[in-house]
């Protein structure tokens, strides 16, 4: 269970609000003293904290958190619970509970751990401590939780050892459980864990161990190992699922040939058979192994997973087999089938087969969606785009009240002392636990404060999908308009790219090293600044919003020029690189929708669709919330051939 915000409980919220109001009415404790105190608390330099100077400060709980945390595991549960109660609604309450569980567990203070726990905690290590604590009082719950933690193909933290040892000693984790985990570890390439688990098995599993050793040398020997592994053949399913997992990835065609030979004779459970066949179908489609397609089509109705069916539909689209498109769309789960994407392709198939009436019905269904294929469907039948725009109106008195909410005041105070990371944690914790009315109030406050990235994250956390003014704020608008004009690039395309790339976080840093609003790589920034005749901004200068937008605008201009002004191809190149897009165009279908669906990288397929639908939303919002006169693609972009002829340099 998760504690809710303090303002969900009227008495707690009113008391907290009254406290913050009383503080506001008098001289505020020093932010400077709080900054010093928080730094000292992190370093356990308690002598540096001027307690009198921070008494009553809205962030006093952060210092108290570090002080109480430093006393764990000696601190008593009552102290922990009292802290959690006083700071209910703030992230420090959850952090304190988690720290207490971890420290009590490591110290073996299991009674204290259960006193502060509030159901299963997050994080594997804490979960292991929690279920170890339950061994005495709730052995069945401990066994269920422990087995779930056991069933993974990787090493677990040392905190799990006591729990696992106890469950093994009591027979709650038996040899079959060990074998199944050993096979999961083999699948994930955890050879050390495979060896360790193998040593835990008795003589009845020697044949299984020998089979694994043989298959590790050659997957092709899968047709030669015994089909019955372990007592009552119960080890066969995990073994063959793990072996086929590796075989299929290594050589899908050979794996299919082997499967045809052994499938009918294997004494395995249906779940293992399904897992094997699902992977065979998936990789046969991904690798376009024509020799396997008859089997794939025969197996698909019983496999039935969305990822394989979607691949099969894309395969049919690539071959312009419109009957197959309809056939496989109908097998999708209902909620997936009703998505704009698949209704659009259903409509296209009917249209290509001459059934215009059914095509119109499916296009109309697709056009309900606020996405790439929804907008494309609307264009097909001449309907306005469906924006489903929701706007919230808050009166001034309620806004004044919101400004006094404890979470708002803590966020503001954290920003004042330069603790942006903690401010984001504070804010998003509130957004995740607030009621619908409260989270809209938080979003409104963030919008009025110009907290663009925080606002976008609020809408994502609270799933405010129709609050378009908040999801797509006018962040850095003047820079997008200016540099769009200077470079000749559609400014709404620039906004869509930035929104997709960074969610308007000017300090965003990707794992690959891309930086800022438009996620510019430092090397690209160097080349672009040389092209523009300006100084190399370096890895930190590129974070400047205006400069980042200028560089990103220049790059997307170069990409649009490369593809004869085509924004769809340029957006794909922005994400995947122009070299890949050049290759895709040389092998591509000729129509824009088929080109998008044929992009082999799912990330880029999704990226192009998001950027182009986002640009529609940005332009519509600039148009007062109306899509009248707004077009996702130009007429040329909808009718041009998406092939090598699109390249400016052939």
Secondary structure, DSSP 4 states (H G I P E B T S, - for coil): --PPPGGGSHHHHHHHHHHHHHHHHSPPPPHHHHHHHHHHHHTT-GGG--HHHHTT-TTHHHHHHHHHHHTTTTS-HHHHHHHHHHTTTSHHHHHHHHHHHHHHHHHT-HHHHHHH--SSPSSHHHHHHHHHHTTTT-HHHHHHHHHHHHSSSSPPPGGGHHHHHHHHHTTSS-HHHHHHHHHHHHHTT-HHHHHHHHHTS-GGGHHHHHHHHHHHH-GGGGGTS-S--SGGGTTHHHHHHHHHHHHHHH-HHHHHHHHHHHGGG----HHHHHHHHHHHHHHHHHTT-GGGHHHHHHHHHHH--HHHHHHHHHHHHHTT-HHHHHHHHTTS-HHHHTSHHHHHHHHHHHHHTT-HHHHHHHHHHHTTSSSHHHHHHHHHHT-------------HHHHHHHHTSHHHHHHHHHHHTT-HHHHHHHHHHHHHHS-HHHHHHHHHHHHHHT-HHHHHHHHHHTT-TT-HHHHT--TTHHHHHHHHHHHT--HHHHHHHHHHHHTT-TT-B-TT--BTTTTB-HHHHHHHHHHHT----HHHHTTSHHHHHHHHHHHHHHHHHHTTT-HHHHHHHHHH-HHHHHHHHHT--SSHHHHHHH-S-HHHHHHHHHHHHHHHHHHHHHTTT--TT--SS-HHHHHS--SGGG-S--
